[in-house]
């Protein structure tokens, strides 16, 4: 009888010790989560503050004087159908941009979706998933409330040749093979590089405009036939040409025009490419005032560096706190799930 009592007491003691370790693990996990949340919120602001003093600047002259206007340029956001992990950081980065720069318009230069939005293509996805991706795009670009201040140009991950009906349903402010009057004195010439030769023929027939035009396309001309583009530069006064697609910054002169490709906004690459991450990411701020134009390209440190540090810190904590592992890991998993559901709730408020 006494042995049974001692055995039961010993079992209870072991259980209480395990429970105590679990509770300590939870407390340590909560402290760790609070610390990481603070860092995750603060890092984009610290990261982008680097751009206040260090940017790649391109100055150009405008044929016609324009009112002071500021435009945010984003490209290759690559919103995935199955992975919303980068969205939280990209949306925080977009808020940080607003904190430092007040822009009048937002222009996305293609590859908004990673999984494609066109029919009959391997990347094609169901409408209900595409709808979620569109809501996430509006949330990240902050075009949810005023789409008239946003302009979208599709890329090779968005369309095969031409935008399908559902693209126009979700992105009505799409600029494609046309001269788009952003304001009364600022015009953008948009080219569909998924059908370059046919698109150039369409653009050549457009009515001439007696003012400076900013040229936009997703794929840069140097990855295609530059001779095809010559007709456009001969017809219009183009002081600045902007591209995406390459995922990195590049600048050169072509036909008396400053030609710039912008870095990707996402730190993860697409799943059908060999490399998984982008070691550079960034955006552009285009400032127009009078006859003067200035493009500032910001390349903050890729968030992949920060998340690498996160992983190292997390693993280090787990090793140091291995006695309290179960409580600690329970909090971490719960926190990640909570973040995901909160994010999807905010997205669905669109």
C-alpha positions as CSV (number, residue, x, y, z in Angstrom):
1,X,0.0,0.0,0.0
2,X,2.8,2.4,1.0
3,X,4.7,1.5,-2.2
4,X,1.7,2.3,-4.3
5,X,1.3,5.7,-2.6
6,X,5.0,6.5,-3.1
7,X,4.7,5.5,-6.8
8,X,1.6,7.6,-7.3
9,X,3.2,10.5,-5.6
10,X,6.4,10.1,-7.7
11,X,4.2,10.1,-10.9
12,X,2.4,13.2,-9.8
13,X,5.7,15.0,-9.1
14,X,7.0,14.2,-12.5
15,X,3.8,15.4,-14.1
16,X,3.9,18.7,-12.1
17,X,7.6,19.2,-13.1
18,X,6.6,18.7,-16.8
19,X,3.7,21.1,-16.4
20,X,5.9,23.6,-14.8
21,X,8.4,23.4,-17.6
22,X,5.6,23.7,-20.1
23,X,4.3,26.8,-18.4
24,X,7.8,28.3,-18.3
25,X,8.2,27.5,-22.0
26,X,4.9,29.4,-22.7
27,X,6.1,32.4,-20.8
28,X,9.5,32.5,-22.5
29,X,7.7,31.9,-25.9
30,X,5.4,34.9,-25.2
31,X,8.4,37.1,-24.4
32,X,10.2,35.9,-27.5
33,X,7.1,36.6,-29.7
34,X,6.7,40.2,-28.3
35,X,10.3,40.9,-29.0
36,X,10.1,39.5,-32.6
37,X,6.8,41.3,-33.3
38,X,8.5,44.6,-32.3
39,X,11.5,43.8,-34.5
40,X,9.3,42.8,-37.4
41,X,7.3,46.0,-37.2
42,X,10.3,48.2,-36.8
43,X,12.7,46.6,-39.3
44,X,11.0,47.9,-42.5
45,X,11.1,51.5,-41.2
46,X,14.8,51.1,-40.3
47,X,15.6,49.4,-43.5
48,X,13.9,51.9,-45.8
49,X,15.4,54.9,-43.8
50,X,18.6,53.9,-45.5
51,X,17.0,55.2,-48.7
52,X,16.8,58.7,-47.3
53,X,20.5,59.2,-47.8
54,X,21.5,56.4,-50.3
55,X,19.5,56.1,-53.6
56,X,20.4,55.6,-57.2
57,X,19.2,58.8,-58.9
58,X,18.5,59.5,-62.6
59,X,17.7,63.1,-63.7
60,X,16.0,63.9,-66.9
61,X,14.4,66.9,-68.7
62,X,10.7,67.2,-69.5
63,X,9.6,68.9,-72.7
64,X,6.5,70.3,-71.1
65,X,6.3,71.9,-67.6
66,X,4.3,69.7,-65.2
67,X,2.8,70.3,-61.8
68,X,4.7,68.7,-58.8
69,X,3.8,65.0,-58.8
70,X,5.3,62.0,-57.0
71,X,4.8,58.4,-58.2
72,X,5.6,55.2,-56.4
73,X,6.9,52.5,-58.8
74,X,6.7,48.8,-57.9
75,X,7.4,45.8,-60.0
76,X,7.5,42.0,-59.7
77,X,5.5,41.6,-56.5
78,X,4.9,38.0,-57.4
79,X,1.9,37.3,-55.2
80,X,1.8,33.5,-54.8
81,X,-1.4,31.4,-54.8
82,X,0.0,29.1,-52.1
83,X,2.5,31.2,-50.1
84,X,1.4,34.4,-48.4
85,X,4.5,34.5,-46.1
86,X,6.2,37.4,-47.9
87,X,2.9,39.5,-47.9
88,X,3.2,40.7,-44.3
89,X,6.7,42.1,-44.8
90,X,5.8,43.7,-48.2
91,X,2.7,45.4,-46.7
92,X,4.8,46.7,-43.8
93,X,7.4,47.9,-46.3
94,X,4.6,49.7,-48.2
95,X,3.5,51.4,-45.0
96,X,7.1,52.5,-44.3
97,X,7.3,54.0,-47.8
98,X,4.2,56.1,-47.0
99,X,5.8,57.2,-43.7
100,X,8.9,58.6,-45.5
101,X,7.4,59.7,-48.9
102,X,3.9,61.0,-49.7
103,X,3.2,59.8,-53.2
104,X,0.3,60.8,-55.4
105,X,0.1,57.7,-57.6
106,X,1.2,54.0,-57.6
107,X,2.3,52.3,-60.8
108,X,2.9,48.5,-60.8
109,X,5.1,47.4,-63.8
110,X,4.0,43.8,-64.1
111,X,4.3,40.3,-62.6
112,X,1.8,41.3,-59.9
113,X,0.7,37.7,-59.7
114,X,3.2,34.8,-59.5
115,X,0.8,32.1,-60.5
116,X,-0.6,33.8,-63.6
117,X,-4.1,35.0,-64.4
118,X,-4.7,33.7,-67.8
119,X,-6.7,30.7,-69.1
120,X,-5.2,27.6,-70.7
121,X,-1.8,28.0,-69.1
122,X,-0.1,25.7,-66.6
123,X,-0.1,28.6,-64.0
124,X,-3.9,29.1,-64.4
125,X,-5.8,29.0,-61.1
126,X,-9.4,28.9,-60.0
127,X,-11.4,32.2,-59.7
128,X,-11.9,32.0,-56.0
129,X,-8.1,31.8,-55.4
130,X,-7.5,34.5,-57.9
131,X,-9.9,36.7,-56.1
132,X,-8.0,36.2,-52.9
133,X,-4.7,37.0,-54.7
134,X,-6.3,40.2,-56.1
135,X,-7.3,41.3,-52.6
136,X,-3.8,40.7,-51.4
137,X,-2.4,42.7,-54.3
138,X,-4.7,45.6,-53.4
139,X,-3.7,45.3,-49.7
140,X,0.1,45.3,-50.5
141,X,-0.1,48.2,-53.0
142,X,-2.6,50.1,-50.8
143,X,-4.9,50.5,-53.8
144,X,-7.9,49.1,-51.9
145,X,-9.7,52.4,-51.4
146,X,-8.8,54.5,-54.4
147,X,-7.9,52.5,-57.5
148,X,-8.0,55.7,-59.6
149,X,-4.6,56.5,-58.1
150,X,-3.2,53.2,-59.2
151,X,-2.1,51.9,-62.5
152,X,-1.3,48.3,-63.4
153,X,0.8,46.9,-66.3
154,X,0.6,43.1,-66.8
155,X,3.8,41.0,-67.1
156,X,4.7,37.5,-68.3
157,X,3.5,35.9,-65.0
158,X,0.2,37.7,-65.3
159,X,-0.9,37.1,-68.9
160,X,0.1,34.8,-71.8
161,X,-0.6,37.3,-74.7
162,X,-3.5,39.5,-73.7
163,X,-5.3,40.0,-70.4
164,X,-8.3,37.6,-70.0
165,X,-11.7,39.1,-69.0
166,X,-11.2,38.4,-65.3
167,X,-7.9,40.5,-65.4
168,X,-10.0,43.5,-66.4
169,X,-12.6,42.8,-63.8
170,X,-10.0,42.9,-61.0
171,X,-7.6,45.5,-62.5
172,X,-9.7,48.0,-64.4
173,X,-7.0,50.6,-64.3
174,X,-4.7,48.7,-66.7
175,X,-2.5,50.5,-69.1
176,X,-1.7,48.5,-72.2
177,X,-0.8,49.5,-75.8
178,X,-2.0,53.1,-75.2
179,X,-1.0,56.5,-74.1
180,X,-2.5,56.9,-70.6
181,X,-3.0,60.4,-69.3
182,X,-2.1,60.1,-65.6
183,X,-2.8,63.8,-65.1
184,X,-3.6,66.7,-67.5
185,X,0.1,67.2,-68.1
186,X,1.7,63.7,-67.5
187,X,1.3,60.9,-70.1
188,X,2.5,57.3,-69.9
189,X,3.1,55.1,-73.0
190,X,2.4,51.5,-72.0
191,X,3.5,48.5,-74.2
192,X,2.5,44.9,-73.9
193,X,5.8,43.0,-74.2
194,X,4.0,39.6,-74.4
195,X,3.1,40.6,-77.9
196,X,5.9,43.0,-78.7
197,X,5.8,43.2,-82.5
198,X,2.0,43.5,-82.7
199,X,1.9,46.0,-79.8
200,X,4.5,48.3,-81.5
201,X,2.4,48.4,-84.6
202,X,-0.6,49.5,-82.5
203,X,1.4,52.1,-80.7
204,X,2.9,53.5,-83.9
205,X,-0.7,54.3,-85.1
206,X,-1.6,56.2,-81.9
207,X,-2.1,60.0,-82.2
208,X,1.1,61.9,-81.6
209,X,1.4,63.9,-78.4
210,X,3.3,67.1,-78.2
211,X,4.8,66.6,-74.8
212,X,7.2,64.3,-72.9
213,X,6.0,60.7,-72.4
214,X,7.3,58.2,-69.9
215,X,7.6,54.8,-71.5
216,X,6.5,51.8,-69.5
217,X,6.8,48.1,-70.3
218,X,7.4,44.9,-68.3
219,X,10.2,43.3,-70.3
220,X,13.2,45.6,-71.2
221,X,14.0,46.2,-74.9
222,X,17.5,44.8,-74.5
223,X,16.1,41.4,-73.9
224,X,14.2,41.7,-77.2
225,X,14.9,43.4,-80.5
226,X,16.0,47.0,-80.0
227,X,15.3,47.8,-83.6
228,X,11.6,47.2,-83.0
229,X,11.6,49.8,-80.3
230,X,13.4,52.4,-82.4
231,X,10.2,53.5,-84.2
232,X,8.6,54.4,-80.8
233,X,11.5,56.5,-79.7
234,X,11.6,58.2,-83.1
235,X,8.0,59.1,-82.9
236,X,7.7,60.3,-79.3
237,X,9.8,62.4,-77.0
238,X,10.7,59.9,-74.3
239,X,13.0,61.2,-71.6
240,X,12.6,58.1,-69.4
241,X,11.9,54.4,-70.0
242,X,11.0,52.1,-67.1
243,X,11.0,48.3,-66.9
244,X,10.7,45.4,-64.5
245,X,11.2,41.7,-65.1
246,X,14.9,41.5,-64.5
247,X,14.6,41.7,-60.6
248,X,17.5,44.0,-60.3
249,X,18.5,47.7,-61.0
250,X,20.1,48.5,-64.4
251,X,20.5,51.8,-66.2
252,X,21.6,52.8,-69.7
253,X,20.9,55.3,-72.4
254,X,19.0,54.5,-75.5
255,X,17.9,57.0,-78.2
256,X,18.5,59.9,-75.9
257,X,16.3,58.3,-73.3
258,X,17.3,57.3,-69.7
259,X,16.5,53.6,-69.5
260,X,16.0,52.0,-66.1
261,X,15.0,48.5,-64.9
262,X,13.7,48.4,-61.4
263,X,14.5,45.9,-58.7
264,X,11.8,43.4,-57.5
265,X,9.5,44.3,-54.6
266,X,9.5,40.8,-53.3
267,X,12.4,39.0,-51.5
268,X,11.3,35.6,-52.7
269,X,11.7,34.4,-56.3
270,X,9.1,32.4,-58.2
271,X,8.9,28.6,-57.6
272,X,9.7,27.8,-61.2
273,X,13.1,29.4,-61.1
274,X,16.4,27.9,-59.9
275,X,17.0,30.5,-57.2
276,X,14.6,30.8,-54.3
277,X,15.4,34.2,-52.9
278,X,16.3,37.7,-54.2
279,X,19.3,39.2,-52.4
280,X,18.2,42.7,-53.6
281,X,14.7,44.2,-53.5
282,X,13.5,47.7,-53.9
283,X,11.2,50.3,-55.5
284,X,11.3,53.6,-57.3
285,X,10.1,57.1,-56.4
286,X,9.5,59.3,-59.5
287,X,9.4,63.0,-58.8
288,X,8.2,65.5,-61.5
289,X,8.3,69.2,-61.1
290,X,8.3,71.8,-63.8
291,X,10.7,70.7,-66.6
292,X,12.7,68.6,-64.1
293,X,12.3,64.9,-63.5
294,X,14.1,62.7,-61.0
295,X,13.9,58.9,-60.5
296,X,15.1,57.7,-57.1
297,X,15.6,53.9,-56.9
298,X,15.8,52.6,-53.4
299,X,17.4,49.2,-52.7
300,X,17.1,48.5,-49.0
301,X,18.6,45.3,-47.6
302,X,16.6,42.3,-48.8
303,X,14.3,41.0,-46.0
304,X,15.8,37.6,-46.6
305,X,18.8,38.7,-44.4
306,X,16.5,39.7,-41.6
307,X,14.5,36.4,-41.8
308,X,17.8,34.5,-41.8
309,X,18.7,36.3,-38.5
310,X,15.2,35.4,-37.2
311,X,15.8,31.8,-37.9
312,X,19.2,31.8,-36.3
313,X,17.7,33.5,-33.2
314,X,14.8,31.1,-33.0
315,X,16.9,28.0,-33.3
316,X,19.3,29.4,-30.7
317,X,16.4,30.0,-28.3
318,X,15.2,26.5,-28.9
319,X,18.6,25.0,-28.1
320,X,19.1,27.1,-25.0
321,X,15.5,26.4,-23.8
322,X,15.3,22.8,-24.8
323,X,14.1,21.9,-21.3
324,X,11.0,24.1,-22.1
325,X,10.8,23.2,-25.8
326,X,7.1,22.1,-25.9
327,X,5.7,25.2,-24.3
328,X,8.0,27.4,-26.4
329,X,7.2,25.8,-29.7
330,X,3.5,25.8,-28.9
331,X,3.5,29.6,-28.6
332,X,5.6,30.0,-31.8
333,X,3.2,27.9,-33.9
334,X,0.2,29.6,-32.3
335,X,1.7,33.0,-33.1
336,X,2.4,32.2,-36.7
337,X,-1.2,30.8,-37.2
338,X,-2.5,34.0,-35.5
339,X,-0.5,36.2,-37.8
340,X,-1.8,34.3,-40.8
341,X,-5.5,34.6,-39.9
342,X,-5.2,38.2,-38.9
343,X,-3.6,39.0,-42.2
344,X,-6.3,37.1,-44.2
345,X,-9.0,38.9,-42.2
346,X,-7.5,42.3,-43.1
347,X,-7.2,41.2,-46.7
348,X,-10.9,40.1,-46.9
349,X,-12.0,43.5,-45.5
350,X,-11.2,44.9,-49.0
